[in-house]
Amino acid sequence: MPATYEPIATTTLGSAASSISFSSISSAYTDLRVVLVCQTASNANIAFRLNSDTGTNYSYTLLYGTGTSAASFRDTSITRGYIIAADNAATFPNWNLCTMDIFSYAGSTNKTILTNGSNDKNGSGTVEAAVNLWRNASAINSVTLLAWNGVNFNTDTTATLYGIKAA
């Protein structure tokens, strides 16, 4: 990582879990980045929540490609942000690599979050990019990553939170 990135916290799961949380995030940085390397027990959307907000304050626009096809989707007034549609580790021995960039997280305006994700699918993988909006002007002090639809992250899933000093 560039010298402006400072690792704040890393979590590696010792057992399956439905979420990974980072809390008490300092306001000392300009932006945040989360890097997630995960597997799930079955197909699941990987999502996020900020400051434990479960209201319908999130929306996203997504671009998706497989190498042979492409599509776009959007959703508004939902209860979580979007990162990636993770694929079943039991079907493919693949890992999903995701990044999440949160801009001006300590500011007093609505928050923009860019997410990128990819997975191998044993040679026929996908790439996704989404722009998310959290309609809340509060400073972000916690980030929770979720394996959605009642699915867990597998053991050895790792998430790291970085603070960006002067973007």
N, C-alpha and C positions, 0 to 999 in steps of 0.2 A: 504494500500500500504506500501511497505517497506520504511524505513527512507530515502533511497536514491532517492525515487520518490518525486518530488515537483510539486504540481498542479500549472500550469501556467495560464490556463484560462478554463472556462466552459461556454458553451452556451446551453440554453434550449429554444426551439422554442415556442413562444407565438402564432404563426400562421404558416401555412404550408409554406415551402420554398424549393427551388430546391437545395440549397447548404448551407454549414456551413463553414466559413473560420476562420483560425487563422493566424494572420499576425504579422510582427515585432518580430519574434521569436529570442530571445537572443541566442548567441553562447556559453553561459556559461555552457552548459551541455555536456555530452558525447553522449547521445542518447535521443530519444523522444519516447513517447508512447501516442497514442490516443485511448480512450475508447468511443465507440459509442453505444448508446441504441436507436434504431429507429424503427419507423413504417412508411410504405409508403401507399399511397392511392391505388396503384395497384402494381403488380409485377414489380420489377425494379432491375437492377444491381446497387450496391452501389460501387462507384469508388472514386478515389482521384487524385488530381493534386498537384504538388509541384512547388512553385515559379511561379504560373500561367502559367506554360509551357503547351501549347496546341500542341506542335510538336509531331512527332511520335517517341518519346524517351523512351517509356515504353514497358515492356514486363512482362509476368508472366507465372508461371506454377502452376496449381491448382489441389488439391486432394479434392474429394467431396464424401460424404457418407450419406446414408439415414437410415442405420440400416438394410436394406435388399439388398442394392446395393451400388457399389462404382464406381467411374470413375475418370479420370484425363483429364485435358485440358491444352492447352498452347496457347498463342497468343504473337506475336512479332510486333514491330513497330506500336504500337497503341498510341492514344492520351491521355490515362489516365491509372492509375494503377487500380487494381482490389481488392475489399474487400469481397463482398458477393452478392449472388442473393437473394434479400429480397423478402419476400412473402407478398401478398396482405392482409392488415389488415382487409379489409371488408369481406374477405372470412374466415379468421381465426383471432381470437383476440390475435394474437401473436406479440411479440416484437423480434427484431433481436438484438443480442448482438455481438459486433465486437471489436476486438483489432487490433491495427496497431503499429508495432515496427519499428522505423526508426533508423538504426545503423549509427554511425559516421556521423551524419547529417551536422556537420560543417566542415568536412574534405574536401580534394581536390581530391577525387576519385568518381567514379560512386557510386550511393547509392543503398543499399539493404534494402528492406522493407518486413517484414513478416506480413501477415494478417491472422486472424482467425475469423471465424464467425459461429454463430449457430442461429437456430430459432426453435420454438416449433411446429408449424403447428398443434396445437391441438392434440399432441401425436404422430405425424408422421414426425418429424422434420428432419433437415439436419445439417450437420457439414461440414465446409469448411476450408481449410488451403491453403495459396498461398505464394509463394516467388515471389516478384516483383523486377524488376531492373529498375532504372531510370538512363538512360545513359546521365548523366550530372555531371560534377565535381564541380559545384557551391555549396556553403554552402546553406542549406535550411533555408529560412526565412519566408516561408508561406506554409500552408497546407490547401487545400480546399477539403471538402468531398462533393460528388455529388450523388444525386439520378438521375440515368441515364434514358434515353429514355423518356424525357419530364415528368417525375413523380416527385412529391414533397415528402419531408419528412413531416410526420404528426406533428401536434401540440404536444408538450411535448417530442419530440425527444431531446435527450441530448448528447452532445459531450464534453469530457474533454481532454485537452492536458496536459501531464505531461513531465517534464524534469527529466532525470535520471542523478544524480550528478556524480557518479563514478562507472560506470558499470564494 
